Structures are given as structure tokens and as C-alpha cells.
Amino acid sequence: MQLVITADTHVPHRARDLPDPLWAAVDAADVVLHAGDWVDVALLDAVEARARRLVAVYGNNDGPPLRARLPEVARVELAGLRIAVVHETGPRTGREARCAARFPDCDLLVFGHSHIPWDTVAPGGLRLLNPGSPTDRRAQPYATYLTARVLAGRLDRVVLHRLPRRTGP
């Protein structure tokens, strides 16, 4: 099972649309995980139309129309892998222990908010992934998203994709 993991898309505030390589990954994936900060309902509609399956949450920049359609926390089991998706996890310091305590029944936690790619394992084995942002790299050298594979209850082939720098507005 192929996953695309993204967050902090901020369309149309940071970009007019998602980058073409991310759209191609969405089209090819079995499941898209989005950890919030969509900003516009039109992007949610577009991803829902193209994704085979979408597991998504709202973020701090998502207003009432998105919050009416998306939960704060989403949980799903995919091929035996127990996944939670949330936008914010709090400060960097103590994140692994805090998240392990909050999501003790999960194997993977996908989160966003910081726009900083993150891949760590908490005590007890919870893996934490943040895909960064495909449209707003902030202080990061590249805009990014993740792909991964789920196989027999395990996460495999986690790849951080660097997107080309935009040359236009």
C-alpha cells in the first residue's frame, strides 16, 4: 500500500496550487495522509476528487468550513499499521514522550504545523513523521512531502521528496 504524506499546503496563500510532483504522487497513491493547514476548501475538494482514499485533519489556519468537514485527530488502520494524524504536537522538546503518552495505541503519528521534516521514534516504538510543507519551506532549504509504503503492518520505504524551488509567483 503506497502512501503520500503531506501537510501545511496553505493553498492559495503560499501557492496557487500543489506542485505537479505532489499531484502525481497523489494520483499514484493508495492513501493520502494530510496533517492540516489546507486553508481553502477548494484544495480539500480537489484532493478528495483525485485521491483513492484521504485521511486528513484540520490545522490552526483552517477556518469553520474545513473544521466542519475534518476532525482534529484522525485514526486509521492500514494493512495492520495503526496511524493517527494530527496537526500540532506542541514544542519540539519532549515531543516523542508527549506523543507516545497521547497515542499509546498507535504505530505511526503523522503531524504538521512546523513546516520542518521530522522522522523519529518515541520510547515504546511510536514513529513520528512530519512531511514539512510542499508550498512554504520557511527556513528549510526545500519544500517537501513524504511517500511511504505499508506492508504487513509495518512502515517501509519512507522517502522525503524535495521539491524544486519555485521561480514564479
Secondary structure by P-SEA (a helix, b strand, c coil): cbbbbbcccccccccccccaaaaaaaaaccbbbbccccccaaaaaaaaaccccccccccccccaaaaaccccbbbbbcccbbbbbbcccccccaaaaaaaaacccccbbbbccccbbbbbccccbbbbbbccccccccccccccbbbbbbcccccccbbbbbbcccccc
